[in-house]
């Protein structure tokens, strides 16, 4: 095998590798945003953007107490108590004990939100 044949083989391998890697790379070759994969939120902090946070019952961006309980802002104490009992009965841990782990976590978070909203509502109506 001559030196020229070795150079041609190496050059062919290199060009083939670059061509395949270019064709398999996401987002290259087509500038259509729909063809790109969605950004991974785990890497958002690495790119200088703020990482999105899931909503939590203690979050300051939580809905107001009256939206959480499903009553009007001027609801009476009886209406608040009735709405609280209705909401808490839907998400009570005993009702979701036989369901999946994810549903139990959602119910627990929702129960905490309902209890926090009720505490705020009762504090206002005293």
C-alpha positions in Angstrom: 0.0 0.0 0.0 1.5 3.3 -1.0 1.5 6.5 1.0 -1.0 8.1 -1.5 -3.5 5.3 -1.0 -3.3 5.7 2.8 -3.8 9.4 2.5 -6.9 8.9 0.3 -8.3 6.3 2.7 -7.8 8.6 5.7 -9.3 11.6 3.9 -12.3 9.5 2.8 -12.9 8.3 6.3 -12.6 11.8 7.7 -15.0 13.3 5.0 -17.5 10.4 5.6 -17.4 10.9 9.3 -18.0 14.7 9.0 -20.8 14.1 6.5 -22.6 11.6 8.7 -22.2 13.7 11.9 -23.5 16.7 10.1 -26.6 14.9 8.8 -27.4 13.4 12.2 -26.9 16.6 14.2 -30.2 18.1 15.4 -31.0 21.6 14.0 -28.4 21.6 11.3 -29.3 21.9 7.7 -32.9 23.1 8.3 -33.7 26.4 9.9 -37.3 25.5 10.6 -37.8 25.8 14.4 -40.3 22.9 14.3 -37.5 20.5 13.2 -35.4 21.3 16.2 -35.9 19.4 19.5 -37.3 21.4 22.3 -34.7 22.9 24.7 -33.9 20.9 27.7 -34.8 22.8 30.9 -32.0 21.1 32.8 -29.5 23.0 30.7 -31.2 26.3 30.8 -29.0 27.6 33.7 -25.9 26.7 31.6 -27.1 28.9 28.8 -27.6 31.9 31.1 -31.4 31.6 31.3 -33.4 31.0 34.4 -34.5 27.5 35.0 -38.3 27.1 35.1 -39.7 26.1 38.4 -42.7 23.9 38.9 -45.6 25.5 40.8 -45.7 24.7 44.5 -48.3 25.5 47.1 -45.9 27.8 48.9 -45.0 29.8 45.7 -45.7 33.5 45.7 -47.2 33.1 42.2 -50.0 30.9 43.6 -53.5 31.8 42.7 -55.5 33.9 45.2 -57.3 32.1 48.0 -60.7 32.7 46.5 -59.7 31.1 43.2 -58.2 28.1 45.0 -61.4 27.5 47.0 -63.6 28.4 44.0 -65.6 31.2 45.7 -65.9 34.9 45.0 -63.6 37.3 46.8 -66.6 38.6 48.8 -67.8 35.2 49.9 -69.3 34.8 53.4 -67.7 32.6 56.0 -70.4 29.9 55.4 -69.6 29.8 51.7 -65.9 29.6 52.4 -66.4 26.7 54.8 -68.7 24.9 52.4 -66.2 25.3 49.5 -63.3 24.2 51.7 -65.1 21.0 52.7 -66.0 20.3 49.1 -62.5 20.9 47.8 -60.7 19.0 50.6 -63.0 16.0 50.2 -61.9 15.6 46.5 -58.1 15.6 47.3 -58.1 14.0 50.8 -55.1 11.6 51.1 -57.5 8.8 52.2 -59.3 9.0 48.9 -56.2 8.7 46.8 -54.3 6.2 48.9 -54.8 3.4 46.5 -53.8 5.4 43.4 -50.4 5.9 41.9 -47.5 7.7 43.6 -47.7 10.7 41.2 -51.4 11.2 41.9 -50.8 11.0 45.6 -48.2 13.7 45.4 -50.5 15.9 43.3 -53.3 15.4 45.8 -50.9 16.2 48.7 -49.8 19.4 47.1 -53.4 20.4 46.2 -54.4 19.6 49.8 -51.7 21.9 51.1 -52.8 24.7 48.7 -56.4 24.3 49.8 -55.5 24.4 53.5 -53.3 27.5 53.0 -56.1 29.2 51.0 -58.5 28.4 53.8 -56.2 29.8 56.5 -55.8 33.0 54.5 -59.6 33.3 54.0 -60.4 32.6 57.7 -57.8 35.2 58.7 -59.4 37.8 56.5 -63.0 37.0 57.7 -62.2 37.3 61.4 
